[in-house]
Amino acid sequence: YKYYAFGKYIFVIQCFVVHLLMSLPAFILEIDLGQVFRSGPISVWKKVHPSFAGVGWCCLFINLFQAVNYMYPTIQIIDYILQLLNKSFIGKYSGLNSLISDAIK
């Protein structure tokens, strides 16, 4: 799947919105509460109120989702670079024009 099939910068906008709306406020609040209560992300919400114990788990799952969401394109980019290096040593690429035409396909 190519991320730029529907526009070049749609994925960057999506990542920025997810980071801005979900991850950043939870991270700042978690850091502040963790400093006050001297606890980790799960136990700090138990100390605020016992019924908030699930909020720490939700923060961990949001962070896991965001890490996977950011790592998948990074792995694809690294894979593309390694394939490019492999093909350049074989001799299938003969200059910048073929590199640009392959990136457009």
The first five atom37 places (N, CA, C, CB, O) and aatype in JSON, in Angstrom:
{
  "aatype": [18, 11, 18, 18, 0, 13, 7, 11, 18, 9, 13, 19, 9, 5, 4, 13, 19, 19, 8, 10, 10, 12, 15, 10, 14, 0, 13, 9, 10, 6, 9, 3, 10, 7, 5, 19, 13, 1, 15, 7, 14, 9, 15, 19, 17, 11, 11, 19, 8, 14, 15, 13, 0, 7, 19, 7, 17, 4, 4, 10, 13, 9, 2, 10, 13, 5, 0, 19, 2, 18, 12, 18, 14, 16, 9, 5, 9, 9, 3, 18, 9, 10, 5, 10, 10, 2, 11, 15, 13, 9, 7, 11, 18, 15, 7, 10, 2, 15, 10, 9, 15, 3, 0, 9, 11],
  "atom_mask": [
    [1, 1, 1, 1, 1],
    [1, 1, 1, 1, 1],
    [1, 1, 1, 1, 1],
    [1, 1, 1, 1, 1],
    [1, 1, 1, 1, 1],
    [1, 1, 1, 1, 1],
    [1, 1, 1, 0, 1],
    [1, 1, 1, 1, 1],
    [1, 1, 1, 1, 1],
    [1, 1, 1, 1, 1],
    [1, 1, 1, 1, 1],
    [1, 1, 1, 1, 1],
    [1, 1, 1, 1, 1],
    [1, 1, 1, 1, 1],
    [1, 1, 1, 1, 1],
    [1, 1, 1, 1, 1],
    [1, 1, 1, 1, 1],
    [1, 1, 1, 1, 1],
    [1, 1, 1, 1, 1],
    [1, 1, 1, 1, 1],
    [1, 1, 1, 1, 1],
    [1, 1, 1, 1, 1],
    [1, 1, 1, 1, 1],
    [1, 1, 1, 1, 1],
    [1, 1, 1, 1, 1],
    [1, 1, 1, 1, 1],
    [1, 1, 1, 1, 1],
    [1, 1, 1, 1, 1],
    [1, 1, 1, 1, 1],
    [1, 1, 1, 1, 1],
    [1, 1, 1, 1, 1],
    [1, 1, 1, 1, 1],
    [1, 1, 1, 1, 1],
    [1, 1, 1, 0, 1],
    [1, 1, 1, 1, 1],
    [1, 1, 1, 1, 1],
    [1, 1, 1, 1, 1],
    [1, 1, 1, 1, 1],
    [1, 1, 1, 1, 1],
    [1, 1, 1, 0, 1],
    [1, 1, 1, 1, 1],
    [1, 1, 1, 1, 1],
    [1, 1, 1, 1, 1],
    [1, 1, 1, 1, 1],
    [1, 1, 1, 1, 1],
    [1, 1, 1, 1, 1],
    [1, 1, 1, 1, 1],
    [1, 1, 1, 1, 1],
    [1, 1, 1, 1, 1],
    [1, 1, 1, 1, 1],
    [1, 1, 1, 1, 1],
    [1, 1, 1, 1, 1],
    [1, 1, 1, 1, 1],
    [1, 1, 1, 0, 1],
    [1, 1, 1, 1, 1],
    [1, 1, 1, 0, 1],
    [1, 1, 1, 1, 1],
    [1, 1, 1, 1, 1],
    [1, 1, 1, 1, 1],
    [1, 1, 1, 1, 1],
    [1, 1, 1, 1, 1],
    [1, 1, 1, 1, 1],
    [1, 1, 1, 1, 1],
    [1, 1, 1, 1, 1],
    [1, 1, 1, 1, 1],
    [1, 1, 1, 1, 1],
    [1, 1, 1, 1, 1],
    [1, 1, 1, 1, 1],
    [1, 1, 1, 1, 1],
    [1, 1, 1, 1, 1],
    [1, 1, 1, 1, 1],
    [1, 1, 1, 1, 1],
    [1, 1, 1, 1, 1],
    [1, 1, 1, 1, 1],
    [1, 1, 1, 1, 1],
    [1, 1, 1, 1, 1],
    [1, 1, 1, 1, 1],
    [1, 1, 1, 1, 1],
    [1, 1, 1, 1, 1],
    [1, 1, 1, 1, 1],
    [1, 1, 1, 1, 1],
    [1, 1, 1, 1, 1],
    [1, 1, 1, 1, 1],
    [1, 1, 1, 1, 1],
    [1, 1, 1, 1, 1],
    [1, 1, 1, 1, 1],
    [1, 1, 1, 1, 1],
    [1, 1, 1, 1, 1],
    [1, 1, 1, 1, 1],
    [1, 1, 1, 1, 1],
    [1, 1, 1, 0, 1],
    [1, 1, 1, 1, 1],
    [1, 1, 1, 1, 1],
    [1, 1, 1, 1, 1],
    [1, 1, 1, 0, 1],
    [1, 1, 1, 1, 1],
    [1, 1, 1, 1, 1],
    [1, 1, 1, 1, 1],
    [1, 1, 1, 1, 1],
    [1, 1, 1, 1, 1],
    [1, 1, 1, 1, 1],
    [1, 1, 1, 1, 1],
    [1, 1, 1, 1, 1],
    [1, 1, 1, 1, 1],
    [1, 1, 1, 1, 1]
  ],
  "atom_positions": [
    [[0.84, -1.18, 0.0], [0.0, 0.0, 0.0], [0.88, 1.24, 0.0], [-0.95, 0.0, 1.21], [1.83, 1.33, 0.78]],
    [[0.57, 2.17, -0.87], [1.35, 3.4, -0.94], [0.6, 4.5, -0.21], [1.62, 3.8, -2.41], [-0.58, 4.75, -0.47]],
    [[1.31, 5.17, 0.7], [0.67, 6.21, 1.51], [0.36, 7.45, 0.69], [1.55, 6.57, 2.67], [-0.52, 8.23, 1.07]],
    [[1.05, 7.65, -0.41], [0.82, 8.85, -1.2], [-0.16, 8.61, -2.34], [2.11, 9.36, -1.74], [-0.17, 9.38, -3.3]],
    [[-0.96, 7.56, -2.26], [-1.91, 7.26, -3.33], [-3.02, 8.31, -3.39], [-2.51, 5.86, -3.12], [-3.5, 8.64, -4.48]],
    [[-3.43, 8.85, -2.25], [-4.51, 9.83, -2.21], [-4.0, 11.23, -1.9], [-5.54, 9.44, -1.17], [-4.8, 12.13, -1.63]],
    [[-2.75, 11.43, -1.94], [-2.14, 12.73, -1.64], [-0.84, 12.52, -0.92], [0.0, 0.0, 0.0], [-0.71, 11.59, -0.12]],
    [[0.11, 13.36, -1.18], [1.44, 13.12, -0.64], [1.53, 13.33, 0.86], [2.44, 14.01, -1.32], [2.25, 12.61, 1.54]],
    [[0.8, 14.3, 1.39], [1.0, 14.68, 2.78], [-0.16, 14.29, 3.68], [1.23, 16.15, 2.87], [-0.24, 14.76, 4.82]],
    [[-1.05, 13.45, 3.22], [-2.2, 13.04, 4.03], [-1.75, 12.27, 5.27], [-3.18, 12.19, 3.2], [-2.29, 12.47, 6.36]],
    [[-0.76, 11.39, 5.12], [-0.31, 10.61, 6.26], [0.35, 11.49, 7.3], [0.65, 9.52, 5.81], [0.19, 11.26, 8.5]],
    [[1.1, 12.49, 6.87], [1.74, 13.39, 7.81], [0.7, 14.19, 8.58], [2.71, 14.33, 7.08], [0.84, 14.41, 9.78]],
    [[-0.34, 14.63, 7.88], [-1.41, 15.37, 8.55], [-2.13, 14.47, 9.55], [-2.42, 15.93, 7.51], [-2.45, 14.9, 10.65]],
    [[-2.37, 13.22, 9.18], [-3.03, 12.28, 10.08], [-2.19, 12.04, 11.33], [-3.3, 10.94, 9.37], [-2.71, 12.06, 12.45]],
    [[-0.91, 11.84, 11.17], [-0.03, 11.61, 12.32], [0.03, 12.83, 13.22], [1.38, 11.24, 11.85], [0.04, 12.7, 14.44]],
    [[0.06, 14.02, 12.62], [0.1, 15.24, 13.41], [-1.19, 15.43, 14.21], [0.33, 16.45, 12.51], [-1.14, 15.8, 15.38]],
    [[-2.33, 15.16, 13.6], [-3.61, 15.32, 14.29], [-3.73, 14.31, 15.43], [-4.79, 15.15, 13.31], [-4.18, 14.65, 16.52]],
    [[-3.33, 13.06, 15.17], [-3.39, 12.04, 16.23], [-2.46, 12.42, 17.37], [-3.0, 10.65, 15.67], [-2.82, 12.27, 18.54]],
    [[-1.29, 12.9, 17.04], [-0.34, 13.3, 18.08], [-0.87, 14.48, 18.87], [1.01, 13.63, 17.46], [-0.75, 14.51, 20.09]],
    [[-1.43, 15.45, 18.19], [-1.9, 16.66, 18.84], [-3.12, 16.4, 19.72], [-2.23, 17.71, 17.81], [-3.21, 16.93, 20.83]],
    [[-4.06, 15.6, 19.25], [-5.32, 15.4, 19.97], [-5.27, 14.29, 21.0], [-6.41, 15.12, 19.01], [-5.93, 14.38, 22.04]],
    [[-4.5, 13.24, 20.74], [-4.53, 12.08, 21.64], [-3.3, 11.98, 22.53], [-4.67, 10.82, 20.84], [-3.41, 11.86, 23.74]],
    [[-2.15, 12.03, 21.93], [-0.95, 11.66, 22.65], [-0.38, 12.78, 23.5], [0.08, 11.19, 21.68], [-0.02, 12.56, 24.65]],
    [[-0.31, 13.96, 22.96], [0.35, 15.05, 23.68], [-0.36, 15.45, 24.98], [0.43, 16.25, 22.78], [0.32, 15.56, 26.0]],
    [[-1.68, 15.66, 25.0], [-2.32, 15.99, 26.28], [-2.22, 14.87, 27.31], [-3.77, 16.34, 26.06], [-2.01, 15.12, 28.5]],
    [[-2.38, 13.63, 26.86], [-2.26, 12.51, 27.8], [-0.85, 12.41, 28.34], [-2.66, 11.19, 27.13], [-0.66, 12.11, 29.52]],
    [[0.14, 12.64, 27.51], [1.53, 12.57, 27.94], [1.86, 13.66, 28.95], [2.47, 12.67, 26.73], [2.51, 13.39, 29.96]],
    [[1.42, 14.88, 28.69], [1.71, 15.99, 29.6], [1.02, 15.77, 30.94], [1.26, 17.33, 28.99], [1.63, 15.97, 32.0]],
    [[-0.25, 15.35, 30.91], [-0.97, 15.09, 32.16], [-0.34, 13.92, 32.92], [-2.45, 14.79, 31.87], [-0.22, 13.97, 34.14]],
    [[0.06, 12.9, 32.2], [0.67, 11.75, 32.84], [2.02, 12.11, 33.47], [0.85, 10.61, 31.83], [2.33, 11.63, 34.56]],
    [[2.8, 12.93, 32.8], [4.09, 13.38, 33.35], [3.87, 14.21, 34.61], [4.87, 14.19, 32.31], [4.55, 14.01, 35.61]],
    [[2.92, 15.13, 34.56], [2.66, 15.99, 35.72], [2.17, 15.18, 36.91], [1.64, 17.06, 35.37], [2.65, 15.36, 38.03]],
    [[1.21, 14.3, 36.68], [0.69, 13.48, 37.78], [1.75, 12.5, 38.28], [-0.56, 12.71, 37.34], [1.82, 12.21, 39.48]],
    [[2.57, 11.99, 37.37], [3.64, 11.08, 37.78], [4.66, 11.76, 38.66], [0.0, 0.0, 0.0], [5.2, 11.14, 39.57]],
    [[4.93, 13.04, 38.4], [5.86, 13.78, 39.25], [5.25, 14.03, 40.64], [6.23, 15.12, 38.59], [5.95, 13.94, 41.65]],
    [[3.96, 14.33, 40.68], [3.32, 14.61, 41.96], [3.21, 13.36, 42.81], [1.93, 15.22, 41.74], [3.54, 13.37, 44.0]],
    [[2.75, 12.26, 42.21], [2.52, 11.03, 42.97], [3.72, 10.09, 42.97], [1.33, 10.32, 42.43], [3.7, 9.08, 43.68]],
    [[4.74, 10.39, 42.2], [5.94, 9.55, 42.09], [5.57, 8.11, 41.74], [6.73, 9.58, 43.41], [5.95, 7.16, 42.42]],
    [[4.81, 7.98, 40.65], [4.33, 6.66, 40.22], [4.41, 6.54, 38.7], [2.89, 6.42, 40.7], [4.68, 7.51, 37.99]],
    [[4.17, 5.33, 38.24], [4.15, 5.05, 36.81], [2.8, 5.37, 36.21], [0.0, 0.0, 0.0], [1.91, 5.87, 36.91]],
    [[2.63, 5.09, 34.92], [1.4, 5.51, 34.23], [0.14, 4.78, 34.69], [1.56, 5.32, 32.77], [-0.95, 5.34, 34.61]],
    [[0.28, 3.55, 35.16], [-0.92, 2.8, 35.58], [-1.26, 3.12, 37.04], [-0.7, 1.29, 35.4], [-2.42, 3.38, 37.36]],
    [[-0.27, 3.1, 37.9], [-0.56, 3.3, 39.33], [-0.88, 4.75, 39.67], [0.61, 2.84, 40.16], [-1.51, 5.01, 40.69]],
    [[-0.46, 5.71, 38.83], [-0.77, 7.11, 39.15], [-2.27, 7.36, 39.05], [-0.01, 8.05, 38.2], [-2.81, 8.15, 39.83]],
    [[-2.95, 6.72, 38.11], [-4.39, 6.93, 37.98], [-5.15, 6.2, 39.09], [-4.88, 6.45, 36.61], [-6.24, 6.63, 39.47]],
    [[-4.58, 5.12, 39.61], [-5.21, 4.46, 40.78], [-5.12, 5.35, 42.0], [-4.53, 3.1, 41.07], [-6.01, 5.34, 42.85]],
    [[-4.04, 6.13, 42.09], [-3.9, 7.02, 43.24], [-4.8, 8.24, 43.13], [-2.45, 7.47, 43.39], [-5.22, 8.8, 44.15]],
    [[-5.12, 8.66, 41.91], [-6.06, 9.77, 41.74], [-7.45, 9.33, 42.2], [-6.1, 10.25, 40.26], [-8.08, 10.0, 43.02]],
    [[-7.9, 8.21, 41.67], [-9.17, 7.61, 42.1], [-9.14, 6.15, 41.64], [-10.43, 8.39, 41.5], [-8.71, 5.88, 40.52]],
    [[-9.59, 5.21, 42.47], [-9.51, 3.8, 42.07], [-10.3, 3.46, 40.81], [-10.0, 2.94, 43.2], [-9.95, 2.51, 40.1]],
    [[-11.35, 4.19, 40.52], [-12.11, 3.88, 39.3], [-11.41, 4.38, 38.03], [-13.5, 4.5, 39.4], [-11.84, 4.05, 36.92]],
    [[-10.35, 5.16, 38.17], [-9.59, 5.65, 37.02], [-8.43, 4.73, 36.65], [-9.07, 7.04, 37.3], [-7.55, 5.14, 35.9]],
    [[-8.41, 3.52, 37.15], [-7.29, 2.61, 36.87], [-7.2, 2.27, 35.39], [-7.44, 1.33, 37.68], [-6.1, 2.01, 34.89]],
    [[-8.31, 2.27, 34.68], [-8.29, 1.96, 33.26], [-7.69, 3.06, 32.4], [0.0, 0.0, 0.0], [-7.31, 2.8, 31.26]],
    [[-7.61, 4.28, 32.92], [-7.05, 5.38, 32.15], [-5.57, 5.15, 31.88], [-7.27, 6.72, 32.88], [-5.08, 5.46, 30.79]],
    [[-4.85, 4.61, 32.86], [-3.43, 4.3, 32.65], [-3.22, 3.25, 31.58], [0.0, 0.0, 0.0], [-2.32, 3.36, 30.76]],
    [[-4.08, 2.23, 31.6], [-4.0, 1.21, 30.55], [-4.34, 1.8, 29.19], [-4.93, 0.05, 30.86], [-3.72, 1.45, 28.19]],
    [[-5.34, 2.69, 29.15], [-5.68, 3.34, 27.88], [-4.52, 4.19, 27.36], [-6.93, 4.22, 28.04], [-4.27, 4.21, 26.15]],
    [[-3.83, 4.88, 28.25], [-2.66, 5.67, 27.84], [-1.58, 4.77, 27.26], [-2.1, 6.48, 29.02], [-0.94, 5.12, 26.27]],
    [[-1.38, 3.61, 27.87], [-0.38, 2.68, 27.35], [-0.79, 2.14, 25.98], [-0.17, 1.53, 28.32], [0.05, 2.0, 25.09]],
    [[-2.08, 1.82, 25.81], [-2.53, 1.32, 24.51], [-2.48, 2.4, 23.43], [-3.95, 0.77, 24.63], [-2.19, 2.1, 22.27]],
    [[-2.76, 3.65, 23.8], [-2.64, 4.75, 22.84], [-1.18, 4.9, 22.41], [-3.16, 6.07, 23.44], [-0.9, 5.09, 21.23]],
    [[-0.27, 4.82, 23.37], [1.15, 4.92, 23.04], [1.6, 3.75, 22.17], [1.99, 4.98, 24.31], [2.41, 3.93, 21.27]],
    [[1.08, 2.56, 22.44], [1.41, 1.4, 21.62], [0.87, 1.57, 20.2], [0.85, 0.12, 22.24], [1.58, 1.29, 19.23]],
    [[-0.36, 2.03, 20.08], [-0.96, 2.26, 18.76], [-0.17, 3.3, 17.98], [-2.42, 2.69, 18.9], [0.08, 3.14, 16.79]],
    [[0.22, 4.37, 18.66], [0.96, 5.42, 17.99], [2.35, 4.94, 17.58], [1.07, 6.66, 18.88], [2.84, 5.3, 16.51]],
    [[2.99, 4.13, 18.4], [4.31, 3.61, 18.05], [4.23, 2.71, 16.82], [4.92, 2.84, 19.22], [5.07, 2.8, 15.93]],
    [[3.22, 1.85, 16.78], [3.05, 0.98, 15.61], [2.7, 1.81, 14.38], [1.95, -0.07, 15.87], [3.18, 1.54, 13.29]],
    [[1.86, 2.83, 14.58], [1.45, 3.69, 13.47], [2.63, 4.46, 12.89], [0.37, 4.65, 13.92], [2.66, 4.73, 11.69]],
    [[3.6, 4.83, 13.72], [4.77, 5.55, 13.23], [5.85, 4.6, 12.71], [5.34, 6.41, 14.34], [6.6, 4.97, 11.8]],
    [[5.94, 3.41, 13.26], [7.03, 2.51, 12.87], [6.78, 1.85, 11.53], [7.24, 1.46, 13.92], [7.74, 1.54, 10.82]],
    [[5.54, 1.6, 11.16], [5.27, 0.91, 9.91], [5.78, 1.69, 8.7], [3.8, 0.66, 9.77], [6.46, 1.1, 7.85]],
    [[5.48, 2.99, 8.57], [6.06, 3.72, 7.43], [7.58, 3.83, 7.51], [5.47, 5.12, 7.34], [8.25, 3.83, 6.48]],
    [[8.12, 3.92, 8.72], [9.57, 3.98, 8.86], [10.21, 2.69, 8.37], [9.95, 4.24, 10.32], [11.25, 2.73, 7.71]],
    [[9.61, 1.57, 8.68], [10.14, 0.29, 8.2], [10.02, 0.22, 6.68], [9.39, -0.89, 8.85], [10.91, -0.31, 6.02]],
    [[8.93, 0.74, 6.12], [8.79, 0.74, 4.67], [9.85, 1.62, 4.01], [7.39, 1.23, 4.27], [10.38, 1.26, 2.95]],
    [[10.16, 2.75, 4.6], [11.19, 3.63, 4.05], [12.55, 2.96, 4.11], [11.22, 4.96, 4.8], [13.32, 3.02, 3.14]],
    [[12.86, 2.32, 5.23], [14.15, 1.62, 5.35], [14.21, 0.47, 4.36], [14.36, 1.1, 6.79], [15.26, 0.24, 3.75]],
    [[13.11, -0.25, 4.19], [13.07, -1.34, 3.22], [13.29, -0.81, 1.8], [11.74, -2.09, 3.31], [14.0, -1.43, 1.01]],
    [[12.66, 0.32, 1.48], [12.84, 0.9, 0.15], [14.29, 1.32, -0.08], [11.9, 2.1, -0.04], [14.83, 1.11, -1.17]],
    [[14.92, 1.9, 0.93], [16.32, 2.3, 0.8], [17.22, 1.09, 0.61], [16.77, 3.1, 2.03], [18.14, 1.12, -0.21]],
    [[16.97, 0.03, 1.37], [17.79, -1.18, 1.23], [17.58, -1.84, -0.14], [17.46, -2.18, 2.34], [18.54, -2.33, -0.73]],
    [[16.35, -1.85, -0.63], [16.12, -2.37, -1.98], [16.8, -1.51, -3.03], [14.62, -2.47, -2.26], [17.33, -2.02, -4.02]],
    [[16.77, -0.21, -2.83], [17.43, 0.7, -3.75], [18.94, 0.46, -3.78], [17.13, 2.15, -3.37], [19.55, 0.44, -4.84]],
    [[19.53, 0.29, -2.6], [20.96, 0.0, -2.54], [21.28, -1.34, -3.2], [21.45, 0.0, -1.09], [22.27, -1.47, -3.91]],
    [[20.44, -2.33, -2.96], [20.66, -3.64, -3.55], [20.58, -3.57, -5.08], [19.63, -4.65, -3.02], [21.43, -4.13, -5.77]],
    [[19.57, -2.88, -5.59], [19.43, -2.76, -7.05], [20.52, -1.9, -7.66], [18.06, -2.2, -7.39], [20.88, -2.09, -8.82]],
    [[21.03, -0.94, -6.9], [22.08, -0.1, -7.45], [23.39, -0.88, -7.58], [22.28, 1.14, -6.58], [24.18, -0.62, -8.49]],
    [[23.64, -1.83, -6.67], [24.85, -2.65, -6.8], [24.72, -3.65, -7.94], [25.13, -3.37, -5.49], [25.71, -4.01, -8.57]],
    [[23.51, -4.11, -8.19], [23.29, -5.05, -9.3], [23.42, -4.32, -10.63], [21.9, -5.72, -9.19], [23.89, -4.9, -11.61]],
    [[23.0, -3.07, -10.68], [23.13, -2.29, -11.9], [21.8, -2.02, -12.58], [0.0, 0.0, 0.0], [21.78, -1.63, -13.75]],
    [[20.68, -2.24, -11.88], [19.38, -1.99, -12.49], [19.05, -0.5, -12.55], [18.29, -2.73, -11.73], [18.24, -0.08, -13.37]],
    [[19.66, 0.29, -11.7], [19.45, 1.73, -11.71], [20.63, 2.4, -12.4], [19.25, 2.28, -10.27], [21.79, 2.12, -12.07]],
    [[20.33, 3.26, -13.32], [21.4, 3.93, -14.04], [21.24, 5.44, -13.94], [21.44, 3.49, -15.49], [21.19, 6.12, -14.97]],
    [[21.17, 5.96, -12.76], [21.12, 7.39, -12.59], [19.89, 7.88, -11.87], [0.0, 0.0, 0.0], [19.05, 7.09, -11.42]],
    [[19.79, 9.19, -11.76], [18.73, 9.81, -10.99], [17.38, 9.73, -11.69], [19.08, 11.25, -10.72], [16.35, 9.68, -11.02]],
    [[17.34, 9.72, -13.01], [16.07, 9.67, -13.73], [15.32, 8.37, -13.46], [16.31, 9.82, -15.24], [14.1, 8.39, -13.28]],
    [[16.02, 7.26, -13.42], [15.35, 6.01, -13.13], [14.9, 5.95, -11.67], [16.26, 4.83, -13.44], [13.88, 5.33, -11.36]],
    [[15.64, 6.59, -10.77], [15.25, 6.65, -9.37], [13.95, 7.43, -9.22], [16.36, 7.29, -8.52], [13.05, 7.0, -8.5]],
    [[13.85, 8.55, -9.89], [12.64, 9.38, -9.81], [11.46, 8.66, -10.47], [12.88, 10.76, -10.48], [10.35, 8.7, -9.94]],
    [[11.68, 8.02, -11.6], [10.58, 7.34, -12.26], [10.1, 6.13, -11.46], [11.0, 6.9, -13.66], [8.92, 5.79, -11.5]],
    [[11.01, 5.48, -10.73], [10.61, 4.35, -9.89], [9.84, 4.83, -8.68], [11.83, 3.55, -9.46], [8.93, 4.14, -8.22]],
    [[10.18, 5.99, -8.14], [9.47, 6.53, -6.99], [8.07, 6.99, -7.35], [10.24, 7.67, -6.38], [7.18, 6.97, -6.5]],
    [[7.86, 7.4, -8.58], [6.55, 7.86, -9.01], [5.59, 6.7, -9.23], [6.67, 8.68, -10.3], [4.39, 6.85, -9.02]],
    [[6.09, 5.55, -9.64], [5.24, 4.38, -9.95], [4.5, 3.9, -8.74], [6.05, 3.25, -10.51], [3.74, 2.93, -8.84]]
  ]
}
